[in-house]
Amino acid sequence: MSTVNTTNSENTTDSAAAARHERFGKLPERVPYQDMVEVKPTSPKESARDAYDPEGSWMSFSCLAADLGL
């Protein structure tokens, strides 16, 4: 009796595998790395934007005491 159960489970597994293969077929081909990456030139540096401004630097920080006027 154990051989009947083994054969039945093999048939079930084979039929399930066949159904999956029929439904999904094979995996798509791999996409090469060169096709996944896009290279763009960078913008030139803007010295005015990157320069340190000690007078205006306080505006870029968030401070609860400053917000409350303390």
Secondary structure, DSSP 8 states (H G I E B T S, - for coil): -HHHHHHHHHHHHHHHHHHHHHHH-S------HHHH----------HHHHS--TTTGGGGS--HHHHTT-
